[in-house]
């Protein structure tokens, strides 16, 4: 059954060291992906070029300096990013073990991608001519 997390479940995850580690690994993977992405496969539009550049800047920062990964508010930011995300979970409420078992690696990748988009908003970038 696909559904969003309840507030009680979010409260459980905010204190979960395992959830935090999964988010950290997913964010490192996203950073590594963008740090090494050359942008050649993207549709050549201004929006895509700016998104690629911002994500590449953040990706390199994650890979080289662990930027964002060690943020003390990482879990809170992740839970905000996935607020409306649908997870394939059983009926609520679930305990920590069942929550963690129901959140897939693909879900963590999606959360990391949402977080990369949020972090990219902090970079002010324009592309223009003369």
C-alpha positions in Angstrom: 0.0 0.0 0.0 1.6 3.3 -1.1 1.2 6.1 1.3 3.0 9.0 2.9 4.7 8.8 6.3 2.6 9.7 9.3 3.8 12.3 11.7 4.4 9.5 14.3 6.6 7.6 11.8 8.5 10.7 10.9 9.2 11.2 14.6 10.5 7.7 14.8 12.8 8.2 11.8 14.2 11.5 13.0 15.9 9.7 15.9 16.9 6.7 13.8 20.7 6.3 13.3 20.1 3.7 10.6 17.8 6.0 8.6 20.5 8.8 8.9 23.2 6.4 7.6 21.0 5.4 4.7 20.4 9.0 3.8 24.1 9.8 4.1 25.0 7.0 1.8 22.4 8.0 -0.7 23.5 11.6 -0.6 27.2 10.5 -1.2 26.1 8.4 -4.1 24.1 11.3 -5.6 27.2 13.6 -5.0 29.5 11.1 -6.7 27.1 10.8 -9.7 26.8 14.5 -10.2 30.5 15.1 -9.6 31.3 12.7 -12.5 28.4 13.6 -14.8 29.6 15.5 -17.9 26.2 16.7 -18.9 26.5 15.3 -22.4 23.4 13.2 -22.0 21.1 16.0 -20.9 18.7 17.8 -23.3 20.5 21.0 -24.2 18.3 23.5 -22.6 19.2 26.4 -20.4 17.2 24.9 -17.5 19.0 21.6 -17.8 22.5 23.3 -18.1 21.8 25.3 -15.0 20.5 22.3 -13.1 23.5 20.2 -14.2 26.0 23.0 -13.1 24.4 23.4 -9.7 24.2 19.7 -9.1 27.8 19.3 -10.2 29.0 22.0 -7.9 27.2 20.4 -5.0 28.3 16.9 -6.1 32.0 17.9 -6.1 31.5 19.6 -2.7 29.9 16.4 -1.3 32.7 14.2 -2.6 35.6 16.4 -1.6 34.3 17.9 1.7 31.3 15.8 2.8 29.3 19.0 2.5 25.7 18.4 3.6 26.4 14.8 4.5 27.5 15.6 8.0 24.9 18.3 8.6 23.4 17.9 12.0 20.0 18.7 10.5 20.4 16.1 7.7 17.5 13.8 8.8 15.2 16.7 9.3 16.0 18.1 5.9 15.5 14.6 4.4 12.1 14.2 6.1 11.0 17.6 4.8 12.2 16.7 1.3 10.2 13.5 1.2 7.1 14.9 3.0 4.8 14.1 0.0 6.6 11.0 -1.2 4.7 7.8 -1.4 6.3 4.7 0.2 5.1 1.1 -0.2 4.4 0.5 3.5 1.9 -1.5 5.4 -0.8 0.1 7.5 0.2 2.8 9.9 1.7 3.1 12.5 4.8 1.1 12.0 7.8 0.7 14.3 11.4 1.7 13.3 12.3 -1.8 12.1 9.3 -2.1 9.8 9.7 1.4 8.5 13.3 0.8 7.6 12.4 -2.5 6.0 9.8 -0.8 3.9 11.9 2.1 2.6 13.8 0.8 -0.5 17.2 1.9 -1.8 15.3 3.5 -4.7 13.4 5.5 -2.1 16.6 6.7 -0.6 17.9 7.7 -4.0 14.7 9.7 -4.6 15.1 11.4 -1.3 18.8 12.2 -2.1 17.7 13.6 -5.5 15.1 15.8 -3.9 17.7 17.0 -1.4 20.1 17.8 -4.3 17.4 20.0 -5.8 16.9 21.8 -2.5 20.6 22.4 -2.1 20.8 23.6 -5.7 18.4 26.4 -4.8 21.1 27.9 -2.6 23.3 28.5 -5.6 22.5 31.7 -7.5 23.4 31.2 -11.2 22.4 32.7 -14.4 23.6 32.1 -17.9 23.7 35.0 -20.3 25.5 36.6 -23.2 27.3 39.9 -23.6 
